[in-house]
């Protein structure tokens, strides 16, 4: 460029420093009076020009009418807020461009379009708070870039892409927020040979005061997840039950208003879920599928018209009614649970009638037959099967007393009362999950606090309270390595929580707009994960579980 010894002195030590703009102005003004010649045409107002240089003070934009062959342009105390695409098309020969002490706040894409010869770009001591990701596109000859002493909290990913000649970058004096948005910059710094002058982080708390040069990519946890609406099913539902059949996952959905239980599968051609079979009834509140002795059975619990067990005929693919289930025992079924104990299949039916009794049925080869009456006269709303310390157990939730834990006795071939769960009256439902070797439960309350509790040898103890406002379901979900709990809400958005291993708690992740949800269930199809949300007052929703890199 022919700048000579003075430029070498300014750049000594590989740093321009905060006084670089002032030194540049002095050098440009000194220029050599012997070499100064009159401009080829009139210099714009508020600017002073020499043959090669222009210095503009207090302009309201990039001045019009600058000599097209100038090689350096300095804009001082300018009053324009942004640089737009092609702001310097009239000065294609620029090799140095300087902004300082201006109100410049935004640099848009392709702001420096056409500056093929630009080597030095100084944007210092301004108010720049945002730079578009393609702002520097096309500056293939850029050697030195300074963004020092602005208001930058982050830089867009790939800002320096294509700047192959870049050897020096100055980012000092910016209030960088060192979260996932700057992870890419830390990775770029680790792999570049450019000389860097960096500032310190002004947040978040874990990085506050840390120099950018001291950060490493592994210091950032930038992978998060979300549930994204994938498909809406045009019906209202009460229960959603996933099940495996012939090597693939299916789902059974109870539709009380339509009077049927629908079975859905993945349609490989359309890439969506479709109904392939339906069992008609009168008022189903739950339909529970299970495969027994190689045959697919569906237990259909109803408020009216009796509850029945249906069997799929493999030859025709149709469902036929196998038996009426406990016509003298089941009055007002509310929930079902199926499980195996000591080689036998069992079915537990929670009965919410004042005169009813939750009943345990055992598979006898041709149907389910009454095996044991549990918890009579307590209007049970839910039954959950789980293992506690290796022993088969049941938890019954009731609207009239605290949840009760039963454990299996091999000698009696029955479930015997073990304990109850203290300080938890009016629990609507109980759902269990595992964290490593620990057994935990989510207890749902309609109004008050729902809870997460952990089994500690002989009883459950509190882990976390979650405020409930019209909640009928507090559903734990395991998707890959992630653990979630979804709290339904009849009056507002439902809340998705994700388990944080460091805090040992479920922390809020996102909200779901599902009207009056009654059940949530995870379904895995073709290496994709979905969550079904049964809605009592609107369309049943299907969400896809996605992974998001916040640093991208």
Buried (B, 14 or more C-beta within 10 A) or exposed (E): EEBEEEBEEBBEEEBBBBEBBBBBBEBBEEBEEEEEEEBEEEBBEBBBBBBBBBBBBEBEBBBEEBBEEBBBBBBBEBEBEBBBBBBBEBBBBBBBBBBBBBBBBBBBBBBBBBBEBBBBBBBBBBBBBBBBEBBBBBBBBBBBBBBBBBEBBBBBBEBBEBBEEBBBBBBBBBBBBBBBBBBBBBBBBEEEEBBBBBBBBBBEEEBEEBEBEEBEEEEBEBEBBBBEEBBEBEBBBBBBBBBEBEEEBBBBBBBBEBBBBBBBBBEEEEEEBEBEBBBEBEBBBBBBBBBBEEEBBBBBBBBEEBBBBBBBEEEEEEBEEBBEBBEEBBBBBBBBBBBEBEEEBBBBBBBBBEEBBBBBBBBEEEBBBBBBBBBEEBBBBBBBBBBBEEEBBBBBBBBEBBBBBBBBEEEEEBBEEBBBBEEBBBBBBBBBBEBEEEBBBBBBBBEBBBBBBBBEEEBBEEBBEBEBEEBBBBBBBEBEEBBBBBBBBBEEEBBBBBBEEEEEEBEEBBEBEBBBBBBBBBBBBEEEBBBBBBBBEBBBBBBBBEEEEEBE
